[in-house]
Amino acid sequence: MNEFFSPAVIAATTSLLISLITLYQFFKNKRLQEDLYLKGSNRALTIKLYELRLEHYPKALEIIEEIYRKKGGTIEIGIVRNVLNELIDWKKGIINLIISNEAHESYYKLRDTLMKKSAFEDKFSNEQVQHIIISTKEFRRQLRRDVGFLFREEKARRNSEIS
């Protein structure tokens, strides 16, 4: 029994225990560094995405700003056709890569609404005007929402740093 607790056995056990603790810390730090790297690289990509959205989304908002109700609640057919063509041109290219799914869906709803033939020869019906206004508002809301994620994310990050 005396040999079991010899200094060599105690030293070996202590050394093994310290090695296991060090190994655990190493893997824990490695995982932490990987997580930090992934967050940093994802953050850089997210920032680039928001920069592109901030660069391209205002053009769409300017285009659909041309749709407005005149006195009597009507919308000019020529303006709608012009807006439709400009929106289709705007959507080509990089927009297909940066637009969110929700904004993409609302874009197609707006486009389909604008493509419909007017109920009367020279003007849209009141129902069509309502659909156009609702679709326009929804598309605007989705574009603002896409950009708004950045601000909510920043606010959440600042709040977590303070806590």
Backbone as a chain_set.jsonl record, in Angstrom:
{"seq": "MNEFFSPAVIAATTSLLISLITLYQFFKNKRLQEDLYLKGSNRALTIKLYELRLEHYPKALEIIEEIYRKKGGTIEIGIVRNVLNELIDWKKGIINLIISNEAHESYYKLRDTLMKKSAFEDKFSNEQVQHIIISTKEFRRQLRRDVGFLFREEKARRNSEIS", "coords": {"N": [[0.827, -1.181, 0.0], [1.982, 1.15, 0.615], [3.66, 1.588, -1.499], [1.911, 2.294, -3.488], [1.19, 4.968, -3.107], [3.462, 6.33, -3.798], [5.888, 8.892, -4.483], [6.33, 9.09, -7.278], [4.009, 8.045, -8.496], [2.114, 9.808, -7.523], [3.064, 12.179, -8.691], [2.799, 11.533, -11.416], [0.019, 11.167, -11.641], [-0.873, 13.724, -10.948], [0.305, 15.191, -13.01], [-0.991, 14.071, -15.241], [-3.631, 14.856, -14.694], [-3.395, 17.649, -14.806], [-2.665, 17.882, -17.485], [-5.012, 16.968, -18.768], [-6.819, 18.96, -17.969], [-5.621, 21.174, -19.199], [-5.843, 20.381, -21.888], [-8.626, 20.382, -22.176], [-9.15, 23.14, -21.792], [-7.766, 24.128, -24.007], [-9.28, 23.13, -26.22], [-11.693, 24.346, -25.637], [-11.028, 27.08, -25.859], [-10.275, 27.068, -28.535], [-12.714, 26.507, -29.823], [-14.119, 28.79, -29.031], [-12.612, 30.778, -30.363], [-13.101, 30.02, -33.027], [-15.863, 30.469, -33.158], [-15.914, 33.256, -32.752], [-14.527, 34.071, -35.042], [-16.284, 33.189, -37.082], [-18.545, 34.758, -36.461], [-17.474, 37.27, -36.922], [-16.83, 37.146, -39.685], [-19.37, 36.645, -40.758], [-20.594, 38.969, -39.959], [-19.223, 40.864, -41.477], [-20.122, 40.17, -44.046], [-22.844, 40.638, -43.72], [-22.852, 43.393, -43.286], [-21.952, 44.264, -45.778], [-24.12, 43.413, -47.355], [-26.185, 45.063, -46.335], [-25.137, 47.548, -47.05], [-25.296, 47.391, -49.832], [-28.077, 47.195, -50.103], [-28.837, 49.679, -49.042], [-27.805, 51.262, -50.995], [-29.227, 50.578, -53.342], [-32.031, 50.329, -52.802], [-33.267, 52.905, -52.347], [-33.73, 53.885, -54.931], [-35.861, 52.309, -55.886], [-37.836, 53.159, -54.14], [-38.063, 55.809, -54.942], [-39.051, 55.417, -57.518], [-41.606, 54.214, -57.113], [-42.793, 56.24, -55.789], [-43.925, 57.897, -57.585], [-46.454, 57.02, -58.035], [-49.502, 58.127, -57.186], [-52.587, 59.266, -55.798], [-54.797, 61.191, -57.61], [-56.947, 64.065, -57.401], [-60.185, 63.02, -56.702], [-59.568, 60.416, -56.481], [-58.255, 58.915, -58.44], [-55.77, 57.239, -60.46], [-53.259, 57.857, -62.792], [-53.069, 56.107, -65.85], [-50.887, 56.094, -67.59], [-48.764, 56.838, -65.902], [-48.688, 54.638, -64.202], [-47.935, 52.608, -66.003], [-45.398, 53.551, -66.733], [-44.093, 53.478, -64.229], [-44.207, 50.73, -63.762], [-42.53, 49.729, -65.846], [-40.089, 50.943, -65.09], [-39.7, 49.793, -62.568], [-39.375, 47.102, -63.268], [-36.986, 47.281, -64.722], [-35.348, 48.187, -62.633], [-35.263, 45.948, -60.967], [-33.693, 44.115, -62.261], [-30.571, 42.377, -62.356], [-28.287, 42.953, -59.716], [-30.111, 43.324, -57.689], [-31.735, 41.076, -57.52], [-30.138, 39.406, -56.034], [-29.817, 40.592, -53.524], [-32.241, 41.243, -52.401], [-34.728, 40.551, -49.954], [-36.689, 37.575, -49.257], [-39.334, 38.19, -48.513], [-39.623, 40.852, -49.418], [-39.22, 40.357, -52.067], [-41.458, 38.809, -52.747], [-43.48, 40.72, -52.253], [-42.775, 42.564, -54.18], [-43.385, 41.154, -56.552], [-46.15, 40.908, -56.224], [-46.9, 43.594, -56.366], [-45.979, 44.195, -58.94], [-47.576, 42.454, -60.491], [-50.076, 43.538, -59.901], [-49.817, 46.081, -61.018], [-49.582, 45.375, -63.679], [-52.065, 44.594, -64.522], [-54.804, 45.056, -66.69], [-56.539, 48.105, -67.167], [-59.764, 48.746, -65.777], [-61.545, 50.417, -67.039], [-61.509, 52.234, -70.119], [-60.003, 54.594, -69.957], [-59.271, 54.873, -67.314], [-58.555, 53.484, -64.002], [-60.539, 51.245, -62.021], [-62.17, 51.89, -58.847], [-61.647, 49.797, -57.111], [-59.362, 48.653, -58.278], [-57.591, 50.781, -57.948], [-57.402, 50.807, -55.164], [-56.137, 48.305, -54.752], [-53.695, 48.795, -56.031], [-52.64, 50.871, -54.432], [-52.468, 49.569, -51.934], [-50.694, 47.449, -52.551], [-48.446, 48.936, -53.266], [-47.841, 50.234, -50.834], [-47.263, 47.991, -49.254], [-44.988, 46.947, -50.55], [-43.189, 49.081, -50.176], [-43.065, 48.991, -47.366], [-41.847, 46.497, -46.954], [-39.33, 46.919, -48.105], [-38.315, 48.904, -46.397], [-38.311, 47.408, -44.086], [-36.356, 45.453, -44.664], [-34.03, 47.004, -44.565], [-34.305, 47.94, -42.019], [-33.667, 45.79, -40.339], [-30.96, 45.915, -39.863], [-30.709, 48.06, -38.076], [-32.154, 47.145, -35.862], [-30.606, 44.94, -35.201], [-28.179, 46.148, -34.51], [-29.009, 47.645, -32.286], [-29.744, 45.582, -30.533], [-27.233, 44.389, -30.214], [-25.787, 46.451, -28.961], [-27.243, 46.656, -26.576], [-26.712, 44.152, -25.46], [-24.013, 44.379, -24.937], [-23.971, 46.292, -22.97], [-25.252, 45.053, -20.848]], "CA": [[0.0, 0.0, 0.0], [2.918, 2.257, 0.709], [4.207, 1.816, -2.817], [0.877, 2.881, -4.314], [1.25, 6.415, -2.925], [4.846, 6.785, -3.922], [5.978, 10.216, -5.125], [6.257, 8.979, -8.732], [2.611, 7.851, -8.855], [1.437, 11.08, -7.241], [3.509, 13.134, -9.712], [2.218, 11.124, -12.699], [-1.414, 11.446, -11.569], [-1.009, 15.186, -10.99], [0.671, 15.606, -14.359], [-2.076, 13.649, -16.12], [-4.777, 15.704, -14.394], [-3.091, 18.982, -15.348], [-2.701, 17.745, -18.943], [-6.417, 16.891, -19.168], [-7.396, 20.293, -17.783], [-5.044, 22.005, -20.262], [-6.45, 19.95, -23.139], [-9.994, 20.89, -22.152], [-9.066, 24.591, -22.009], [-7.335, 24.344, -25.389], [-10.411, 22.921, -27.105], [-12.685, 25.365, -25.329], [-10.546, 28.328, -26.471], [-10.324, 26.881, -29.987], [-14.117, 26.654, -30.202], [-14.45, 30.199, -28.851], [-11.977, 31.515, -31.457], [-13.837, 29.709, -34.252], [-17.133, 31.192, -33.091], [-15.637, 34.674, -32.966], [-14.179, 34.24, -36.447], [-17.503, 33.06, -37.875], [-19.367, 35.938, -36.229], [-16.831, 38.392, -37.6], [-16.982, 37.026, -41.138], [-20.793, 36.837, -41.048], [-20.862, 40.391, -39.747], [-18.711, 41.58, -42.651], [-21.04, 39.907, -45.154], [-24.099, 41.322, -43.41], [-22.627, 44.819, -43.52], [-21.908, 44.448, -47.229], [-25.492, 43.268, -47.828], [-26.923, 46.273, -45.998], [-24.612, 48.639, -47.87], [-25.898, 47.257, -51.163], [-29.494, 47.537, -49.998], [-28.947, 51.126, -48.873], [-27.434, 51.866, -52.272], [-30.181, 50.291, -54.417], [-33.436, 50.439, -52.423], [-33.862, 54.237, -52.542], [-34.185, 54.039, -56.322], [-37.204, 51.717, -55.973], [-38.759, 54.035, -53.419], [-38.286, 56.967, -55.822], [-39.884, 54.989, -58.642], [-43.016, 54.009, -56.728], [-43.315, 57.499, -55.263], [-44.665, 58.543, -58.671], [-47.858, 56.582, -57.975], [-50.274, 58.844, -56.184], [-53.978, 59.486, -56.186], [-55.175, 62.56, -57.953], [-58.266, 64.413, -56.864], [-61.197, 62.087, -57.19], [-59.117, 59.066, -56.16], [-57.799, 58.173, -59.614], [-54.34, 57.138, -60.747], [-53.082, 57.904, -64.245], [-52.632, 54.844, -66.449], [-49.541, 56.307, -68.133], [-47.808, 56.818, -64.783], [-48.588, 53.247, -63.754], [-47.133, 51.866, -66.997], [-44.029, 54.034, -66.602], [-43.574, 52.928, -62.969], [-44.036, 49.296, -63.98], [-41.314, 49.526, -66.641], [-38.922, 51.333, -64.288], [-39.511, 48.768, -61.527], [-38.829, 45.899, -63.917], [-35.574, 47.585, -64.988], [-34.655, 48.267, -61.339], [-35.134, 44.617, -60.372], [-32.698, 43.32, -62.98], [-29.192, 42.416, -61.87], [-27.865, 42.682, -58.342], [-31.277, 43.347, -56.789], [-32.173, 39.692, -57.331], [-29.278, 38.759, -55.047], [-29.824, 41.235, -52.208], [-33.598, 41.462, -51.898], [-35.205, 39.47, -49.087], [-37.811, 36.806, -49.816], [-40.581, 38.914, -48.286], [-39.66, 41.989, -50.341], [-39.331, 39.758, -53.402], [-42.872, 38.459, -52.927], [-44.284, 41.941, -52.353], [-42.456, 43.148, -55.491], [-44.17, 40.464, -57.575], [-47.558, 41.275, -56.06], [-47.041, 44.946, -56.905], [-45.804, 44.113, -60.395], [-48.785, 41.841, -61.064], [-51.172, 44.509, -59.767], [-49.604, 47.152, -61.998], [-49.704, 44.816, -65.032], [-53.462, 44.34, -64.88], [-55.432, 46.015, -67.614], [-57.477, 48.982, -66.459], [-61.162, 48.332, -65.906], [-62.156, 51.297, -68.025], [-60.567, 52.573, -71.183], [-59.132, 55.713, -69.61], [-58.935, 54.938, -65.884], [-58.706, 52.282, -63.191], [-61.701, 51.239, -61.129], [-61.813, 52.191, -57.448], [-61.069, 48.571, -56.547], [-58.0, 48.548, -58.787], [-56.813, 51.831, -57.288], [-57.132, 50.325, -53.806], [-55.127, 47.24, -54.855], [-52.409, 49.421, -56.368], [-52.156, 51.595, -53.247], [-52.102, 48.574, -50.914], [-49.481, 46.757, -53.01], [-47.345, 49.901, -53.187], [-47.496, 50.397, -49.416], [-46.654, 46.742, -48.782], [-43.637, 46.875, -51.099], [-42.401, 50.068, -49.424], [-42.871, 48.486, -46.001], [-40.876, 45.406, -46.992], [-38.001, 47.492, -48.345], [-37.883, 49.533, -45.133], [-38.069, 46.314, -43.133], [-35.057, 44.873, -45.003], [-32.987, 47.895, -44.065], [-34.517, 48.081, -40.578], [-33.034, 44.702, -39.6], [-29.645, 46.388, -39.47], [-30.815, 48.903, -36.904], [-32.567, 46.302, -34.735], [-29.452, 44.115, -34.859], [-27.23, 47.026, -33.819], [-29.579, 47.973, -30.982], [-29.627, 44.371, -29.707], [-25.812, 44.196, -29.914], [-25.401, 47.446, -27.953], [-27.885, 46.293, -25.312], [-26.033, 42.994, -24.889], [-22.711, 44.832, -24.452], [-24.2, 47.043, -21.747], [-25.667, 44.107, -19.785]], "C": [[0.874, 1.248, 0.0], [3.488, 2.609, -0.655], [3.194, 2.508, -3.734], [0.903, 4.404, -4.25], [2.667, 6.948, -3.003], [4.869, 8.129, -4.655], [5.86, 10.147, -6.645], [4.807, 8.846, -9.196], [1.831, 9.148, -8.639], [1.793, 12.109, -8.305], [2.885, 12.797, -11.06], [0.721, 11.445, -12.736], [-1.666, 12.951, -11.665], [-0.723, 15.707, -12.396], [-0.428, 15.255, -15.356], [-3.308, 14.539, -15.926], [-4.585, 17.111, -14.972], [-3.144, 18.956, -16.879], [-4.14, 17.697, -19.449], [-7.112, 18.25, -19.035], [-6.905, 21.237, -18.885], [-5.653, 21.665, -21.615], [-7.883, 20.466, -23.251], [-10.017, 22.39, -22.442], [-8.685, 24.911, -23.456], [-8.518, 24.215, -26.347], [-11.516, 23.95, -26.874], [-12.287, 26.701, -25.97], [-10.59, 28.251, -27.999], [-11.746, 27.082, -30.495], [-14.56, 28.112, -30.091], [-13.868, 31.048, -29.982], [-12.693, 31.26, -32.785], [-15.164, 30.451, -34.296], [-16.941, 32.677, -33.348], [-15.287, 34.961, -34.423], [-15.417, 34.176, -37.334], [-18.421, 34.267, -37.697], [-18.789, 37.142, -36.961], [-17.0, 38.327, -39.107], [-18.44, 37.183, -41.55], [-21.17, 38.307, -40.932], [-20.408, 41.205, -40.963], [-19.628, 41.387, -43.852], [-22.376, 40.612, -44.949], [-23.963, 42.818, -43.678], [-22.607, 45.115, -45.014], [-23.313, 44.361, -47.827], [-26.293, 44.54, -47.558], [-26.427, 47.484, -46.78], [-25.216, 48.598, -49.272], [-27.382, 47.614, -51.141], [-29.674, 49.044, -49.863], [-28.6, 51.869, -50.165], [-28.552, 51.727, -53.309], [-31.651, 50.499, -54.05], [-34.014, 51.845, -52.6], [-34.373, 54.479, -53.954], [-35.598, 53.472, -56.476], [-38.228, 52.601, -55.268], [-39.062, 55.294, -54.242], [-39.227, 56.602, -56.966], [-41.348, 54.891, -58.223], [-43.628, 55.257, -56.105], [-44.139, 58.239, -56.331], [-46.143, 58.151, -58.675], [-48.538, 57.336, -56.841], [-51.684, 59.044, -56.713], [-54.187, 60.966, -56.496], [-56.504, 62.846, -57.274], [-59.3, 63.499, -57.5], [-60.776, 60.64, -56.997], [-58.647, 58.261, -57.349], [-56.272, 58.189, -59.71], [-54.197, 57.093, -62.261], [-52.493, 56.6, -64.761], [-51.208, 54.97, -66.983], [-48.472, 56.26, -67.054], [-47.602, 55.392, -64.304], [-47.727, 52.435, -64.716], [-45.658, 52.264, -66.914], [-43.367, 53.456, -65.343], [-43.304, 51.436, -63.124], [-42.756, 49.016, -64.753], [-40.053, 49.862, -65.853], [-38.641, 50.307, -63.187], [-38.907, 47.487, -62.11], [-37.352, 46.106, -64.23], [-34.764, 47.617, -63.7], [-34.345, 46.874, -60.799], [-34.081, 43.753, -61.056], [-31.347, 43.44, -62.3], [-29.036, 42.108, -60.399], [-29.035, 42.648, -57.36], [-31.777, 41.938, -56.522], [-31.358, 38.971, -56.27], [-29.436, 39.333, -53.648], [-31.212, 41.408, -51.605], [-34.035, 40.271, -51.046], [-36.379, 38.753, -49.75], [-39.137, 37.551, -49.67], [-40.715, 40.096, -49.239], [-39.818, 41.494, -51.777], [-40.792, 39.423, -53.701], [-43.739, 39.704, -53.084], [-43.999, 42.672, -53.662], [-43.316, 42.489, -56.572], [-45.662, 40.756, -57.446], [-47.815, 42.665, -56.633], [-46.951, 44.918, -58.431], [-47.054, 43.54, -61.062], [-49.979, 42.793, -60.995], [-51.048, 45.612, -60.813], [-49.785, 46.661, -63.434], [-51.153, 44.613, -65.472], [-54.013, 45.461, -65.75], [-56.459, 46.841, -66.833], [-58.919, 48.569, -66.763], [-61.891, 49.158, -66.955], [-61.078, 51.695, -69.029], [-59.549, 53.628, -70.746], [-58.766, 55.8, -68.133], [-59.154, 53.587, -65.206], [-59.974, 52.392, -62.363], [-61.227, 51.543, -59.712], [-61.16, 50.981, -56.775], [-59.623, 48.394, -57.002], [-57.089, 49.588, -58.132], [-56.449, 51.393, -55.876], [-56.055, 49.248, -53.813], [-53.75, 47.816, -55.156], [-51.822, 50.114, -55.146], [-51.698, 50.614, -52.175], [-50.818, 47.86, -51.296], [-48.257, 47.666, -52.928], [-46.891, 50.079, -51.748], [-46.793, 49.158, -48.872], [-45.216, 46.615, -49.284], [-42.712, 47.863, -50.389], [-42.061, 49.559, -48.025], [-41.819, 47.384, -45.975], [-39.462, 45.922, -47.253], [-37.462, 48.155, -47.081], [-37.553, 48.471, -44.095], [-36.704, 45.657, -43.39], [-33.913, 45.709, -44.447], [-33.093, 48.027, -42.545], [-33.897, 46.981, -39.752], [-31.672, 45.129, -39.08], [-29.727, 47.177, -38.173], [-31.26, 48.111, -35.676], [-31.406, 45.443, -34.261], [-28.425, 44.928, -34.077], [-27.738, 47.358, -32.418], [-29.456, 46.778, -30.039], [-28.175, 44.138, -29.299], [-25.354, 45.186, -28.836], [-25.984, 47.112, -26.592], [-27.195, 45.107, -24.659], [-24.654, 43.372, -24.347], [-22.858, 45.57, -23.128], [-24.501, 46.098, -20.59], [-24.516, 43.362, -19.197]], "O": [[0.507, 2.276, -0.569], [3.767, 3.773, -0.941], [3.582, 3.229, -4.654], [0.657, 5.061, -5.261], [3.011, 7.921, -2.332], [3.927, 8.446, -5.382], [5.329, 11.079, -7.249], [4.417, 9.467, -10.184], [1.0, 9.534, -9.461], [0.919, 12.838, -8.775], [2.476, 13.706, -11.782], [0.214, 11.938, -13.744], [-2.566, 13.392, -12.38], [-1.441, 16.57, -12.901], [-0.757, 16.063, -16.224], [-3.951, 14.927, -16.901], [-5.506, 17.683, -15.553], [-3.618, 19.91, -17.498], [-4.456, 18.324, -20.46], [-7.901, 18.635, -19.897], [-7.688, 22.01, -19.437], [-5.948, 22.562, -22.404], [-8.296, 20.935, -24.312], [-10.819, 22.853, -23.252], [-9.214, 25.848, -24.054], [-8.736, 25.087, -27.188], [-12.19, 24.368, -27.816], [-13.13, 27.377, -26.559], [-10.899, 29.234, -28.672], [-11.953, 27.762, -31.5], [-15.286, 28.613, -30.949], [-14.544, 31.934, -30.504], [-12.872, 32.184, -33.578], [-15.549, 30.995, -35.331], [-17.719, 33.29, -34.079], [-15.704, 35.98, -34.975], [-15.588, 35.002, -38.23], [-19.008, 34.749, -38.666], [-19.525, 37.935, -37.547], [-17.283, 39.343, -39.743], [-18.725, 37.789, -42.583], [-21.969, 38.819, -41.716], [-21.108, 42.11, -41.419], [-19.885, 42.335, -44.595], [-22.967, 41.123, -45.9], [-24.87, 43.435, -44.237], [-23.181, 46.108, -45.461], [-23.66, 45.147, -48.708], [-26.995, 45.037, -48.439], [-27.22, 48.356, -47.134], [-25.596, 49.628, -49.829], [-27.882, 48.261, -52.061], [-30.558, 49.624, -50.494], [-29.064, 52.987, -50.385], [-28.8, 52.659, -54.075], [-32.449, 50.821, -54.93], [-35.179, 51.962, -52.98], [-35.349, 55.205, -54.146], [-36.442, 54.088, -57.126], [-39.35, 52.769, -55.746], [-40.192, 55.784, -54.235], [-40.098, 57.39, -57.336], [-42.227, 55.423, -58.9], [-44.842, 55.328, -55.914], [-44.951, 59.104, -56.004], [-46.98, 58.854, -59.242], [-48.175, 57.184, -55.675], [-51.93, 58.994, -57.918], [-53.798, 61.85, -55.732], [-57.102, 61.968, -56.652], [-59.27, 63.25, -58.705], [-61.54, 59.727, -57.311], [-58.638, 57.032, -57.286], [-55.595, 59.034, -59.124], [-54.931, 56.371, -62.936], [-51.546, 56.058, -64.19], [-50.41, 54.044, -66.84], [-47.395, 55.703, -67.267], [-46.474, 54.981, -64.03], [-46.878, 51.657, -64.281], [-44.775, 51.412, -67.014], [-42.224, 53.002, -65.389], [-42.276, 50.94, -62.663], [-41.973, 48.152, -64.356], [-39.058, 49.144, -65.94], [-37.485, 49.991, -62.908], [-38.03, 46.873, -61.502], [-36.546, 45.198, -64.024], [-33.631, 47.138, -63.663], [-33.273, 46.652, -60.235], [-33.627, 42.762, -60.484], [-31.018, 44.483, -61.735], [-29.582, 41.127, -59.894], [-28.947, 42.007, -56.313], [-32.2, 41.636, -55.406], [-31.844, 38.015, -55.666], [-29.207, 38.621, -52.67], [-31.336, 41.693, -50.413], [-33.747, 39.122, -51.38], [-36.983, 39.269, -50.69], [-39.963, 37.548, -50.583], [-41.784, 40.324, -49.803], [-40.47, 42.139, -52.597], [-41.295, 39.721, -54.784], [-44.623, 39.748, -53.939], [-44.886, 43.332, -54.203], [-43.905, 43.176, -57.406], [-46.364, 40.841, -58.454], [-48.823, 42.891, -57.303], [-47.754, 45.546, -59.121], [-47.531, 44.069, -62.066], [-50.792, 42.847, -61.917], [-52.038, 46.027, -61.416], [-50.108, 47.456, -64.316], [-51.429, 44.477, -66.664], [-53.717, 46.64, -65.557], [-57.151, 46.328, -65.954], [-59.237, 48.109, -67.859], [-62.752, 48.648, -67.671], [-59.885, 51.505, -68.792], [-58.378, 53.562, -71.119], [-58.03, 56.703, -67.734], [-59.818, 52.693, -65.729], [-60.428, 53.49, -62.043], [-60.035, 51.464, -59.414], [-60.238, 51.127, -55.972], [-58.759, 48.026, -56.206], [-55.94, 49.291, -57.803], [-55.315, 51.585, -55.439], [-55.154, 49.27, -52.974], [-52.751, 47.368, -54.594], [-50.636, 49.961, -54.855], [-50.644, 50.811, -51.571], [-49.938, 47.68, -50.454], [-47.168, 47.223, -52.566], [-45.692, 50.076, -51.469], [-45.832, 49.272, -48.112], [-44.327, 46.22, -48.53], [-41.582, 47.52, -50.041], [-40.927, 49.679, -47.562], [-40.988, 47.344, -45.068], [-38.501, 45.411, -46.678], [-36.292, 47.986, -46.735], [-36.614, 48.628, -43.315], [-35.98, 45.341, -42.446], [-32.94, 45.169, -43.921], [-32.083, 48.204, -41.864], [-33.617, 47.191, -38.572], [-31.277, 44.747, -37.979], [-28.909, 46.986, -37.273], [-30.794, 48.376, -34.568], [-31.233, 45.237, -33.06], [-27.866, 44.444, -33.093], [-26.961, 47.348, -31.463], [-29.102, 46.944, -28.871], [-27.908, 43.735, -28.167], [-24.629, 44.815, -27.913], [-25.314, 47.26, -25.57], [-27.098, 45.05, -23.434], [-24.174, 42.751, -23.399], [-21.983, 45.49, -22.265], [-24.046, 46.327, -19.47], [-24.707, 42.539, -18.302]]}, "num_chains": 1, "name": "protein.A"}
